[in-house]
Amino acid sequence: MKKVLTPIAAVVAAGLLTACGTQSVKPESTAVTPESVVVHYADIAEAAYGDSYTTALTLESKINAFLAAPTEANLQAAKDAWIAARVPYQQTEVYRFGNAFVDDWEGKVNAWPLDEGLIDYVSATSYGSESDINPLYTANVVANSSLVIGGEQVDASNITPELISDYLQEADGVEANVASGYHAIEFLLWGQDLHGTNPGAGERPATDFDLDNCTNGNCDRRRQYLSAATELLVSDLKFMANAWQQGGDARAALLDQSTAEGLSTILTGMGSLAYGELGGERTKLGLMLHDPEEEHDCFSDNTHNSHYYDAKGIENVYLGEYQRVDGSWVKGPSLSALIVAQNPALDVEMKADLLATDAAGKAMVEAAKQGQTFDVLIAMNNTAGNALVQTFVDSLVDQTRTTEEIIRALDLQGIALEGSDSLDNPGAVFE
């Protein structure tokens, strides 16, 4: 639904130029206008979703190689490809909020947290055997060729992308029944992380996929699930990459709006991701509860990287630049340039906030290299680790307050940024 907004008073900063001398940089003669900023925002989306698709193809090739020869070395190569694929994708999440086309699709590829017992075997000790709200909590598709979903008998004898997308994803209307996307693949590659808030990720053995030396049963079906989920991820990312190309539906939905609405879309994405989603639901909530189940990449212990690149995506959009996985840059008319022309001090403030967030994110990344991954940092008695995470949250909150100032400076009305109980009403978290 379109927001009712007041028009921007005038085209600003016609004399401001984009950077030059870097691959994929807009020519110097391009004036920075609100219209050009919105178009370039779409150009960055095209590049980032394109990279997400190509890295998913690489992931698929590594998974196929692993299934052809299920060794520990090939499993590690598939895991490494999964982690690499997260880098460009997380930088696209700033496009989710404000772009209904993206938000309606996003659950297919990045929904979390998931009740992994829907997919495969789990530890009865740590996971339990039932849920009051999810009849499929331990359905274990890998072990069962027939399921009852919503009162209907479903033939699951052949695990295909269609079975996953049409029947299993959010089965019975339960959001935790995440059957597709990055996190379903993550669970299949790593298995459950049974270390709690102690160091250590999931430890699934390669033999879980070895037909000749099968562990934990149903290796043939586990292989089917991994292959089908990966094929589906590649297909879903190809769809979104195409949608941001010239003439694509996502680009058209953005550019069919007024310029004010386009700028509102950009700022809604920046503020909602920084505050309600990343600062709140993905970071502060887990810190408050000291609960590794609230960790975004909970099987792989890659959450520090995902959080860092989520924040990097916000920075990309504000500065009008994105570094592609091949090392080249996409640069052009930026929101920063608009604000410089109108309120230089506000631009300085926003850049300082972004720099502080980047530093706080890097601190978590460095801690992870020393064995203190996100689940360790949020542990109840880890005072120093908790402080690192809280600094990241605080930087995102500060950044959001400056984003709100930018919204006011551009005279944009009717923007509602996503909130989070963990930030807005902490007492409700424990009710």
RADA-V743779 format. One record per residue. N is the residue number from 1. SS is DSSP state (a for helix, b for strand, c for the rest). PSI is psi in radians with two decimals (NA if undefined). NEAR is the number of other ideal C-beta (glycine too) atoms within 8 Angstrom. Layout:
# RADA-V743779
n={N/N}
ss={SS/SS}
psi={PSI/PSI}
near={NEAR/NEAR}
This chain:
# RADA-V743779
n={1/2/3/4/5/6/7/8/9/10/11/12/13/14/15/16/17/18/19/20/21/22/23/24/25/26/27/28/29/30/31/32/33/34/35/36/37/38/39/40/41/42/43/44/45/46/47/48/49/50/51/52/53/54/55/56/57/58/59/60/61/62/63/64/65/66/67/68/69/70/71/72/73/74/75/76/77/78/79/80/81/82/83/84/85/86/87/88/89/90/91/92/93/94/95/96/97/98/99/100/101/102/103/104/105/106/107/108/109/110/111/112/113/114/115/116/117/118/119/120/121/122/123/124/125/126/127/128/129/130/131/132/133/134/135/136/137/138/139/140/141/142/143/144/145/146/147/148/149/150/151/152/153/154/155/156/157/158/159/160/161/162/163/164/165/166/167/168/169/170/171/172/173/174/175/176/177/178/179/180/181/182/183/184/185/186/187/188/189/190/191/192/193/194/195/196/197/198/199/200/201/202/203/204/205/206/207/208/209/210/211/212/213/214/215/216/217/218/219/220/221/222/223/224/225/226/227/228/229/230/231/232/233/234/235/236/237/238/239/240/241/242/243/244/245/246/247/248/249/250/251/252/253/254/255/256/257/258/259/260/261/262/263/264/265/266/267/268/269/270/271/272/273/274/275/276/277/278/279/280/281/282/283/284/285/286/287/288/289/290/291/292/293/294/295/296/297/298/299/300/301/302/303/304/305/306/307/308/309/310/311/312/313/314/315/316/317/318/319/320/321/322/323/324/325/326/327/328/329/330/331/332/333/334/335/336/337/338/339/340/341/342/343/344/345/346/347/348/349/350/351/352/353/354/355/356/357/358/359/360/361/362/363/364/365/366/367/368/369/370/371/372/373/374/375/376/377/378/379/380/381/382/383/384/385/386/387/388/389/390/391/392/393/394/395/396/397/398/399/400/401/402/403/404/405/406/407/408/409/410/411/412/413/414/415/416/417/418/419/420/421/422/423/424/425/426/427/428/429/430/431}
ss={c/c/c/c/c/c/c/c/c/c/c/c/c/c/c/c/c/c/c/c/c/c/c/c/b/c/c/c/c/c/c/c/c/a/a/a/a/a/a/a/a/a/a/a/a/a/a/a/a/a/a/a/a/a/a/a/a/a/a/a/a/a/a/a/a/a/a/a/c/c/c/a/a/a/a/a/a/a/a/a/a/a/a/a/a/a/a/a/a/a/c/c/a/a/a/c/c/c/c/a/a/a/a/a/a/a/a/a/a/a/c/c/c/c/c/a/a/a/c/c/c/c/c/a/a/a/a/c/c/c/c/c/c/c/c/c/c/c/c/c/a/a/a/c/c/b/b/b/b/c/c/b/b/b/b/c/c/c/c/c/a/a/a/a/a/a/a/a/c/c/a/a/a/c/c/c/c/c/c/c/c/a/a/a/a/a/a/a/a/a/c/c/c/c/c/c/c/c/c/c/c/c/c/c/c/a/a/a/a/c/c/c/c/c/c/c/c/c/a/a/a/a/a/a/a/a/a/a/a/a/a/a/a/a/a/a/a/a/a/a/a/a/a/c/c/c/c/c/a/a/a/a/a/a/a/c/c/c/a/a/a/a/a/a/a/a/a/a/a/a/a/a/a/a/a/a/a/a/a/a/a/a/a/a/a/a/a/a/a/c/c/a/a/a/c/c/c/c/c/c/c/c/a/a/a/a/a/a/a/a/a/a/a/a/a/a/a/a/a/c/b/b/b/c/c/c/c/c/b/b/b/c/c/c/a/a/a/a/a/a/a/a/c/a/a/a/a/a/a/a/a/a/a/a/a/a/a/a/a/a/a/a/a/a/a/a/a/a/a/c/c/c/c/a/a/a/a/c/c/c/c/c/a/a/a/a/a/a/a/a/a/a/a/a/a/a/a/a/a/a/a/a/a/a/a/a/a/a/a/c/c/c/c/c/c/c/c/c/c/c/a/a/a/a/c/a/a/a/a/c/c}
psi={2.31/2.48/2.59/2.01/2.66/2.56/2.68/2.42/-0.70/2.79/2.30/2.75/0.82/-0.41/-0.15/2.42/2.77/2.95/2.76/2.97/0.15/2.54/2.46/0.50/2.40/2.57/2.69/-0.46/-0.14/2.04/2.53/1.90/2.83/-0.70/-0.74/-0.53/-0.75/-0.74/-0.73/-0.56/-0.73/-0.62/-0.69/-0.71/-0.76/-0.77/-0.78/-0.72/-0.56/-0.76/-0.64/-0.70/-0.82/-0.62/-0.49/-0.62/-0.71/-0.75/-0.79/-0.73/-0.65/-0.65/-0.71/-0.70/-0.67/-0.78/-0.55/-0.57/1.53/1.24/2.85/-0.64/-0.72/-0.57/-0.75/-0.67/-0.66/-0.70/-0.75/-0.67/-0.61/-0.82/-0.72/-0.62/-0.44/-0.43/-0.96/-0.62/-0.79/-0.50/-0.14/-0.19/-0.35/-0.31/-0.20/-0.87/2.23/-0.50/1.72/-0.59/-0.70/-0.78/-0.65/-0.42/-0.50/-0.59/-0.38/-0.50/-0.36/0.35/2.54/2.91/2.85/2.60/1.64/-0.27/-0.30/-0.62/-0.85/-3.08/2.61/2.90/2.06/-0.52/-0.82/-0.48/-0.55/-3.11/-0.19/2.83/2.44/-0.42/-0.08/1.74/-0.34/0.38/-0.67/0.67/-0.56/1.29/-0.64/-0.61/-0.14/2.19/-0.04/2.35/2.69/2.02/2.06/0.61/0.00/2.33/2.16/2.24/1.94/0.46/-0.45/2.01/1.93/2.89/-0.62/-0.70/-0.78/-0.87/-0.65/-0.46/-0.66/-0.66/2.08/0.69/2.53/0.31/0.32/2.06/-0.51/-0.18/1.26/1.96/-0.20/2.97/-3.04/-0.74/-0.51/-0.75/-0.73/-0.83/-0.72/-0.60/-0.73/-0.56/3.14/2.51/1.88/0.30/-0.05/-2.25/0.31/2.81/2.54/2.37/-2.94/2.67/0.75/2.31/2.63/-0.48/-0.20/-0.24/0.19/1.95/-0.50/-0.32/0.97/2.33/2.56/0.27/2.79/0.63/-0.57/-0.73/-0.57/-0.68/-0.75/-0.78/-0.82/-0.76/-0.78/-0.72/-0.65/-0.76/-0.70/-0.71/-0.80/-0.77/-0.77/-0.69/-0.62/-0.71/-0.83/-0.62/-0.76/-0.59/-0.39/-0.06/2.93/2.22/-0.05/2.77/-0.67/-0.76/-0.75/-0.73/-0.65/-0.88/-0.26/-0.24/2.91/2.85/-0.69/-0.72/-0.64/-0.79/-0.62/-0.66/-0.79/-0.85/-0.55/-0.76/-0.80/-0.90/-0.69/-0.68/-0.80/-0.74/-1.33/-0.74/-1.12/-0.90/-0.67/-1.37/-0.60/-0.30/-1.08/-0.67/-0.83/-0.64/-0.74/-0.73/-0.22/0.76/1.99/-0.27/-0.30/0.18/2.32/-0.96/1.26/-0.35/-0.62/-0.21/0.73/0.21/-0.64/-0.73/-0.75/-0.73/-0.74/-0.79/-0.43/-0.86/-0.65/-0.63/-0.66/-0.78/-0.75/-0.82/-0.71/-0.74/-0.18/0.61/2.62/2.27/2.09/2.89/-0.34/0.05/-0.25/2.87/2.53/2.01/2.61/-2.84/2.29/2.74/-0.63/-0.77/-0.64/-0.75/-0.63/-0.74/-0.46/-0.66/1.46/-0.63/-0.61/-0.66/-0.73/-0.74/-0.77/-0.73/-0.64/-0.71/-0.76/-0.70/-0.69/-0.71/-0.73/-0.76/-0.71/-0.67/-0.73/-0.58/-0.68/-0.68/-0.76/-0.67/-0.68/-0.62/-0.41/0.21/-0.06/1.33/3.06/-0.72/-0.52/-0.71/-0.58/0.07/2.59/-0.72/0.22/1.40/-0.81/-0.70/-0.75/-0.70/-0.68/-0.80/-0.73/-0.63/-0.71/-0.78/-0.83/-0.68/-0.64/-0.66/-0.82/-0.76/-0.69/-0.68/-0.66/-0.64/-0.70/-0.63/-0.66/-0.72/-0.76/-0.67/-0.58/0.03/0.75/2.27/2.72/0.23/2.21/1.95/2.57/2.42/-3.10/2.32/-0.60/-0.42/-0.65/-0.53/1.19/-0.55/-0.53/-0.42/-0.56/0.07/NA}
near={3/5/9/5/11/6/7/12/4/4/7/11/12/8/5/9/9/15/7/8/4/9/5/9/13/9/7/6/5/11/11/16/11/13/9/13/18/15/10/13/14/13/10/14/13/13/12/16/14/10/11/15/13/9/15/13/9/11/16/12/9/13/14/9/11/15/10/6/6/11/8/7/6/13/14/8/11/14/11/9/14/14/11/11/14/13/12/12/15/14/14/14/13/14/12/12/13/11/13/7/10/12/9/6/11/11/10/11/13/10/13/8/9/13/13/11/11/17/13/13/7/11/7/7/4/8/11/7/6/6/8/4/5/12/7/13/12/10/10/12/15/12/9/9/6/9/11/7/11/6/4/6/6/10/7/12/5/7/11/8/10/6/13/17/11/7/11/13/13/11/13/10/5/12/7/9/15/16/13/15/14/12/14/14/15/13/15/14/15/14/11/12/13/8/9/6/11/7/7/7/10/12/8/10/7/12/10/12/12/11/6/4/5/11/9/7/7/9/14/7/12/13/11/11/15/14/11/13/16/13/10/13/16/12/9/13/14/9/9/14/13/8/12/13/9/4/5/11/7/14/15/9/11/13/10/5/10/7/11/12/11/16/15/15/14/14/16/13/16/13/16/13/17/15/17/12/14/13/16/17/10/12/14/12/14/14/12/9/8/9/7/11/6/9/12/9/13/13/15/13/14/10/13/13/14/12/16/14/12/15/14/12/16/16/11/14/14/12/10/17/12/10/7/12/9/4/5/9/11/13/11/13/14/14/13/12/14/14/14/10/9/10/7/7/6/13/11/8/10/15/10/8/12/13/8/11/16/12/9/13/14/9/11/16/11/8/13/13/6/6/7/10/13/15/15/13/14/16/12/5/4/12/6/6/13/12/8/13/14/9/10/16/13/9/13/15/11/10/15/13/8/12/14/10/10/13/12/8/10/11/8/14/8/8/11/5/12/12/9/14/11/11/13/7/6/9/6/7/11/5/4}
